[in-house]
């Protein structure tokens, strides 16, 4: 295949125009273009008119000769690195591997193990995706929280109720990134995610996609046990021996044990009871910095005008932004998990505490854009070197947010946030929030040093994105679940100092989004497969 880069075409171009452009770039007749595959599509909005920019792999006859004839510096021999499935190891496996958590890390780890014949057992404390959707929507409409099945917990993990971003900064030379995207497409995702520069899957699509991946796992001999939460862990001579789990069905709870040689910990970043149990068991863990802040809403049309211009082609997707500012005290404030045309959601998972996140549907056609504006926090802010101090710091902020909104999402206009006064009325920006909201002192949720940093950072972004600091922009809180507050160390074989224990994904401190978590799940499965032979449960 010949790879051609920097192929530029107008917004709204046809397939025929793309093919004609490829022929021009390689000096081919139309008959000479045997096949082509788009590898990447991005938008160049730096100059007008706005254009699409493509990287395309082209199949022609006699490729070397065609390259010499074209004499095009943008064309070269394509380097394609397909994913290579690892060969099984030899060490006997006496029991099926157990995977804790069915977020992207646990789901993809389980899928790879199932494909290789290891018949994994996946424990998920929440409900299946479709039932989970009902409990989440019930919470948003009534405020009645199900602590076991919510925006954080349930099939698909926290990413199911998010913007569903699939781009990642993780360097990948092994084809895992492509494998993740191809797996999503086979499970029902639009094929465009294979080449879009910043692909995403909305919550409306993710629910069906994770269900289809689960069905693949089950068809291959794996199990997923919903409403099953790991509550204890037994070790013998420094190795995992068995776990205890509680299965909750309505008001009934049943405790059972599972013997296992391999325990893959992929519980997500909100599994606080699991973190505490692991700490009490002496599992090596480390405190980790993360970021906290607010969700900020602006009209999506304002963001579109800023990024595309006032006369932008309407075929373009809702525009996004990425902002960062250095502030006093050597802190940085930056945008996180920006949701074009999305919603702020009440993402709470504990009674008497409140956290927010951003979510969008596939169309991203909501009236507002929202993004977290956050500042990094660490041991100095936590006030303790204890491993779980960051987790307790999150809790402290979330309890303050719950009180600030009297159980509802607290909301404050930017001008009032800066003045420290509770807002009394909306401006021209109307909130797009899933769940009840109320005016409250969002600034008061944070220690003064953090609220000052957020104010300074947000106001400094006006230089980058005009209109960003409009007084009626909306701030809600608290955004506290940006990443895990702990890390469970692992070695080059992906294993903890505890034999047979494999920390995995975002909750263990090794990922930062759907794709990176899924890739980490694949890497963890590879480590298990490369060491052990398929055994019990086949």
C-alpha positions in Angstrom: 0.0 0.0 0.0 1.1 3.6 -0.7 0.4 6.1 2.0 -0.5 9.7 0.9 -0.6 12.4 3.6 -1.9 16.0 3.6 -4.7 15.3 1.1 -6.8 18.4 1.4 -10.4 18.7 0.2 -13.3 21.1 0.8 -15.9 20.5 3.5 -18.8 18.6 1.9 -16.7 17.0 -0.8 -18.0 13.8 -2.5 -16.4 10.4 -2.6 -15.7 10.9 -6.3 -13.8 14.1 -5.5 -11.6 12.2 -3.0 -10.8 9.5 -5.5 -10.0 12.1 -8.2 -7.7 13.8 -5.8 -5.9 10.6 -5.0 -5.4 9.9 -8.7 -4.0 13.4 -9.1 -1.5 12.9 -6.2 -0.2 9.6 -7.7 -0.6 10.5 -11.4 -2.9 7.6 -11.9 -5.9 6.9 -14.2 -9.1 6.1 -12.4 -8.7 2.4 -13.4 -5.3 2.4 -11.7 -6.8 3.1 -8.3 -7.5 -0.5 -7.2 -8.5 0.2 -3.6 -8.0 2.8 -0.9 -8.6 3.1 2.9 -8.8 6.4 4.8 -6.4 6.2 7.8 -7.0 9.6 9.2 -9.3 12.6 8.8 -8.8 15.9 10.5 -10.1 19.5 10.2 -7.8 22.4 9.3 -9.6 25.5 10.5 -6.4 27.7 10.6 -7.2 29.2 7.2 -10.3 29.8 5.3 -12.0 28.1 3.7 -11.9 25.3 6.2 -10.8 22.0 4.8 -10.6 18.3 5.6 -7.1 16.8 5.7 -6.7 13.1 5.0 -4.1 10.4 5.2 -5.0 7.6 2.8 -3.6 4.2 2.0 -3.9 3.4 -1.7 -3.5 0.1 -3.5 -2.1 0.2 -7.0 -0.3 -2.1 -9.3 3.5 -2.1 -9.1 3.7 0.2 -6.1 7.4 0.9 -6.3 7.1 2.0 -9.9 4.0 4.1 -9.1 5.9 5.9 -6.3 8.8 6.7 -8.6 6.4 8.0 -11.3 4.5 10.2 -8.8 7.5 11.9 -7.4 5.3 13.1 -4.6 7.0 13.9 -1.2 3.6 13.3 0.5 3.6 9.7 -0.7 5.5 6.8 0.7 5.3 3.1 1.3 2.8 2.5 4.1 4.0 0.9 7.3 1.2 -1.2 8.7 1.6 -3.0 12.0 -1.3 -5.3 12.5 -2.0 -6.6 16.0 -0.3 -9.9 16.9 -2.0 -12.1 19.4 0.5 -13.5 21.9 1.3 -17.2 22.2 0.1 -18.9 25.3 2.6 -19.6 28.1 3.2 -23.0 29.8 2.5 -22.4 33.5 -0.6 -24.4 34.6 -3.7 -22.4 35.4 -5.8 -24.2 38.0 -8.7 -21.8 38.1 -10.3 -19.3 35.6 -8.9 -15.8 35.8 -11.1 -13.4 37.7 -11.5 -9.8 36.4 -12.9 -7.2 38.8 -14.8 -4.5 36.9 -16.4 -4.3 33.4 -15.3 -0.8 32.4 -13.1 -0.6 29.2 -10.1 -2.1 30.9 -11.9 -5.1 32.4 -14.1 -5.6 29.3 -11.2 -5.7 26.8 -9.1 -7.8 29.1 -11.9 -10.2 29.5 -12.6 -10.3 25.8 -8.9 -11.1 25.0 -8.8 -13.8 27.6 -12.0 -15.3 26.3 -10.7 -15.3 22.7 -7.6 -17.1 23.9 -9.7 -19.8 25.6 -9.2 -18.8 29.3 -12.9 -18.5 30.2 -12.6 -15.5 32.5 -15.1 -14.6 35.2 -15.8 -10.9 35.3 -17.4 -9.4 38.4 -19.3 -6.1 38.0 -20.9 -4.5 41.0 -23.4 -2.6 38.9 -26.2 -3.7 36.6 -26.2 -4.6 32.8 -26.0 -1.5 30.6 -29.7 -1.3 29.7 -30.9 -1.7 33.3 -28.2 0.6 34.5 -29.5 3.3 32.1 -32.9 3.1 33.8 -31.4 3.5 37.3 -29.3 6.5 36.1 -32.3 8.2 34.5 -34.4 7.5 37.6 -31.7 9.1 39.7 -31.6 12.2 37.5 -35.3 12.6 37.6 -35.9 11.8 41.3 -32.6 12.2 43.1 -32.9 8.6 44.4 -29.4 7.1 44.1 -28.5 3.5 43.7 -25.0 3.3 45.2 -24.3 0.1 43.3 -25.5 1.1 39.8 -25.0 4.7 38.7 -23.0 6.9 36.4 -19.8 5.4 37.9 -20.7 1.8 38.4 -22.2 -0.7 36.0 -21.6 -2.4 32.7 -19.2 -0.3 30.6 -17.8 1.7 33.5 -17.9 5.4 33.9 -17.1 5.9 30.2 -20.6 4.8 29.2 -22.0 8.0 30.6 -19.4 10.4 29.3 -18.4 12.1 26.1 -17.1 8.8 24.8 -13.8 10.1 23.5 -11.7 7.5 21.7 -8.5 9.5 21.1 -5.5 8.8 23.2 -2.0 10.2 23.6 -0.6 6.7 24.4 2.1 5.7 21.9 1.1 2.5 20.3 3.4 0.5 18.0 1.7 -2.9 18.6 -1.7 -2.2 16.9 -3.7 -2.1 20.2 -5.3 1.2 19.5 -6.5 0.1 16.1 -7.7 -3.2 17.7 -9.8 -1.3 20.2 -11.4 0.8 17.4 -12.0 -2.2 15.2 -13.6 -4.1 18.1 -16.0 -1.2 18.7 -16.9 -1.1 15.0 -17.6 -4.9 15.0 -19.8 -4.3 18.1 -21.9 -1.6 16.3 -19.9 1.6 16.3 -19.8 3.8 13.1 -16.8 2.8 10.9 -15.8 6.5 10.8 -14.2 6.2 14.2 -11.4 4.2 12.4 -10.1 7.4 10.7 -11.5 10.4 12.5 -8.8 12.5 14.3 -10.9 12.8 17.4 -13.5 10.0 17.3 -16.1 9.6 20.0 -19.1 7.4 20.8 -22.1 8.9 22.5 -23.9 7.3 25.4 -26.8 6.4 23.2 -24.5 4.1 21.1 -22.1 2.9 23.9 -24.9 1.1 25.7 -25.5 -1.3 22.8 -21.8 -1.6 22.0 -20.8 -2.8 25.5 -23.7 -5.2 25.5 -22.4 -6.7 22.2 -18.9 -7.0 23.5 -20.3 -8.8 26.6 -22.2 -11.2 24.4 -18.9 -12.0 22.5 -17.2 -12.8 25.8 -20.1 -15.1 26.9 -20.2 -16.8 23.5 -16.5 -17.6 23.9 -17.0 -19.2 27.4 -16.5 -16.2 29.7 -18.9 -15.2 32.4 -20.1 -11.7 33.6 -21.6 -11.7 37.0 -23.5 -8.5 37.6 -24.3 -6.9 40.9 -21.3 -8.8 42.3 -18.8 -6.8 44.4 -15.4 -8.1 45.6 -15.4 -7.6 49.4 -12.3 -9.6 50.5 -9.1 -11.1 49.2 -7.1 -14.1 50.6 -3.4 -14.5 50.1 -1.2 -17.5 50.6 2.6 -17.2 50.6 2.5 -13.8 48.9 0.1 -14.9 46.1 -3.6 -14.6 45.4 -5.5 -17.6 46.6 -9.2 -16.7 46.6 -11.6 -13.7 46.7 -14.9 -13.2 48.5 -17.7 -11.4 46.7 -21.2 -10.3 47.5 -24.0 -10.7 45.0 -26.9 -8.3 45.5 -30.3 -9.2 44.0 -32.9 -6.7 45.1 -32.9 -6.7 49.0 -31.1 -10.1 49.1 -27.3 -10.5 49.4 -25.4 -13.7 48.9 -21.7 -14.1 49.8 -19.6 -16.5 47.8 -15.9 -17.3 47.2 -13.9 -17.8 44.1 -10.6 -19.6 44.0 -8.2 -18.1 41.4 -4.6 -18.0 40.3 -5.0 -14.7 38.5 -6.9 -11.7 39.8 -7.1 -8.7 37.4 -8.0 -5.5 39.3 -9.9 -3.1 36.9 -12.4 -1.5 39.3 -12.4 2.0 38.0 -11.4 5.2 39.8 -14.5 5.4 42.0 -14.2 2.0 43.8 -13.4 3.6 47.2 -14.5 0.6 49.3 -12.3 -1.7 47.2 -9.3 0.6 47.6 -9.8 0.6 51.4 -10.1 -3.2 51.5 -6.9 -3.6 49.4 -5.1 -1.2 51.8 -6.3 -3.0 54.8 -5.0 -6.3 53.2 -1.5 -4.8 52.8 -1.6 -4.6 49.0 1.2 -2.2 47.9 -0.4 1.1 46.9 0.7 4.6 46.4 -0.9 8.0 46.7 -1.4 9.7 43.4 -2.1 13.3 42.3 -5.1 14.1 40.2 -7.2 17.2 39.4 -10.3 18.9 40.7 -12.4 21.8 39.5 -15.7 22.8 38.0 -17.8 22.1 34.9 -18.1 25.2 32.7 -20.9 25.7 30.1 -21.0 28.1 27.1 -23.3 28.2 24.1 -22.1 25.7 21.5 -22.6 28.3 18.8 -20.2 30.6 20.5 -17.5 27.9 20.5 -18.2 27.1 16.8 -17.8 30.8 15.9 -14.6 31.0 17.8 -13.1 27.9 16.3 -14.5 27.9 12.8 -15.5 31.5 12.1 -19.0 33.0 11.8 -19.7 31.7 8.3 -18.5 28.1 8.9 -20.0 25.2 6.9 -22.9 23.7 8.8 -21.7 20.1 7.9 -18.9 20.5 10.5 -19.2 18.8 13.8 -19.7 20.8 17.0 -16.3 22.4 17.7 -14.2 21.6 20.7 -11.4 23.4 22.5 -8.3 22.7 24.7 -7.1 25.3 27.1 -4.3 25.6 29.6 -2.9 28.4 31.7 -0.2 28.7 34.3 -1.3 30.6 37.4 0.2 31.9 40.6 1.8 29.4 43.0 3.2 27.3 40.1 -0.2 25.6 39.5 -1.7 24.9 36.2 -5.4 25.2 35.2 -6.6 23.3 32.2 -9.7 22.1 30.4 -10.5 18.4 30.8 -12.9 16.1 29.0 -14.5 18.8 26.8 -18.0 17.8 25.6 -19.2 19.6 22.5 -23.0 19.8 22.3 -23.2 17.8 25.5 -24.6 17.8 29.0 -23.3 18.3 32.6 -24.4 15.2 34.5 -24.9 14.4 38.2 -22.3 11.6 38.5 -22.6 10.9 42.2 -22.0 7.4 43.6 -22.3 8.0 47.4 -25.1 9.2 49.5 -24.7 12.7 50.8 -22.0 13.6 48.3 -22.1 15.1 44.8 -19.8 14.9 41.7 -20.4 16.1 38.2 -19.1 14.9 34.8 -19.7 15.7 31.1 -21.7 13.5 28.7 -22.8 13.7 25.1 -24.9 11.7 22.7 -23.5 10.6 19.3 -25.0 13.6 17.5 -23.4 16.1 19.9 -26.3 18.4 19.1 -27.0 19.9 22.6 -27.2 23.7 22.8 -24.2 24.0 25.2 -20.6 23.1 25.2 -19.1 22.1 28.5 -15.7 21.2 29.8 -14.1 20.6 33.2 -11.7 23.4 34.2 -9.4 21.8 36.7 -6.3 22.3 38.8 -3.9 19.5 39.9 -3.9 18.6 43.5 -1.5 16.5 45.6 -0.2 15.6 49.1 0.1 19.3 50.1 -3.6 19.8 49.4 -4.6 16.5 51.0 -2.9 17.4 54.2 -1.6 13.8 54.7 0.8 11.3 53.1 -1.6 8.5 53.8 -2.2 6.4 50.7 -6.0 7.1 50.8 -5.7 10.8 51.6 -6.5 11.8 48.0 -9.6 9.7 48.1 -10.8 11.4 51.3 -10.0 14.8 49.8 -12.4 13.9 47.0 -15.0 13.0 49.5 -14.6 16.2 51.4 -15.2 18.3 48.2 -18.1 16.1 47.1 -19.8 16.5 50.5 -19.3 20.3 50.3 -20.9 20.3 46.8 -23.9 18.3 48.0 -24.4 20.9 50.8 -23.9 23.8 48.4 -26.8 22.6 46.1 -28.8 21.1 48.9 -28.6 17.7 47.2 -28.8 19.2 43.7 -26.0 20.2 41.3 -24.8 23.6 42.6 -24.7 26.2 39.8 -23.0 29.6 39.8 -22.5 32.3 37.1 -18.9 33.1 36.4 -19.2 36.7 37.5 -20.7 35.5 40.8 -18.0 32.9 41.2 -15.4 35.6 41.0 -17.2 37.7 43.6 -18.0 34.8 45.9 -21.8 35.4 45.8 -24.6 33.0 45.1 -26.3 33.7 41.8 -29.9 34.8 41.8 -30.8 34.5 38.1 -29.5 33.1 34.8 -28.1 35.3 32.0 -28.4 34.2 28.3 -26.8 30.8 29.0 -29.3 28.2 30.1 -27.9 25.1 31.8 -27.9 21.7 30.1 -27.8 19.4 33.1 -28.9 15.9 33.7 -30.3 15.9 37.2 -31.8 18.7 39.3 -29.7 21.8 39.9 -29.9 24.8 42.2 -27.9 28.1 42.6 -25.2 27.6 45.2 -21.8 28.9 46.1 -19.6 26.7 43.9 -16.5 28.7 44.8 -17.0 27.8 48.5 -16.7 24.1 47.7 -12.9 24.5 47.4 -10.1 25.7 49.7 -9.3 29.3 49.0 -6.0 28.5 47.2 -7.8 26.3 44.7 -10.7 28.6 44.1 -8.2 31.5 43.4 -6.3 29.3 41.0 -9.4 28.3 39.1 -10.5 32.0 38.9 -7.2 33.1 37.6 -6.9 30.3 35.1 -10.4 30.7 33.8 -10.0 34.4 33.3 -6.7 33.9 31.6 -8.3 31.8 28.9 -10.0 34.8 27.4 -6.8 35.5 25.6 -7.1 32.1 23.9 -10.8 31.8 23.3 -12.7 35.2 23.2 -16.0 35.1 25.0 -14.8 32.3 27.4 -15.1 34.6 30.4 -18.5 36.0 29.7 -20.2 36.8 33.0 -23.1 34.5 32.4 -21.0 31.4 31.7 -22.2 28.6 34.1 -20.0 26.8 36.6 -21.1 23.7 38.4 -19.4 21.3 40.8 -17.6 19.4 41.8 -15.5 17.8 39.1 -13.5 15.4 41.3 -13.2 12.1 39.4 -10.7 13.1 36.8 -8.5 10.2 37.5 -7.7 7.7 40.3 -6.4 9.0 43.6 -4.2 5.9 44.0 -1.8 3.8 42.0 -1.2 0.0 42.6 2.4 -0.6 41.5 3.1 -3.3 39.0 6.3 -4.6 37.4 7.3 -5.1 33.7 5.1 -8.2 33.6 2.1 -6.1 34.7 2.0 -7.9 38.0 1.8 -6.5 41.5 4.4 -7.5 44.2 1.5 -9.9 45.2 1.8 -12.9 42.9 -1.2 -13.3 40.5 -2.5 -9.8 41.1 -2.6 -7.7 38.0 -3.6 -4.0 38.5 -5.2 -2.7 35.4 -6.8 0.4 33.9 -7.8 3.8 35.2 -8.7 2.7 38.8 -5.3 1.2 39.3 -3.7 4.4 38.0 -2.6 3.3 34.5 -5.0 5.0 32.1 -6.9 8.2 31.4 -9.9 7.5 29.1 -11.8 4.8 27.3 -9.2 3.9 24.7 -6.1 4.0 27.0 -8.0 1.9 29.6 -9.0 -0.6 26.9 -5.4 -0.8 25.6 -4.2 -1.4 29.2 -6.7 -4.2 29.5 -5.4 -5.8 26.4 -1.8 -5.5 27.6 -2.8 -7.1 30.9 -4.5 -9.9 29.1 -1.3 -10.4 27.0 0.8 -10.7 30.2 -1.5 -13.4 31.5 -1.7 -15.2 28.2 2.0 -15.1 27.7 2.7 -16.7 31.1 -0.1 -19.2 31.6 -1.6 -22.0 29.6 -5.4 -22.1 29.3 -6.7 -24.4 32.0 -9.8 -24.8 34.2 -13.0 -23.6 32.8 -12.4 -24.4 29.2 
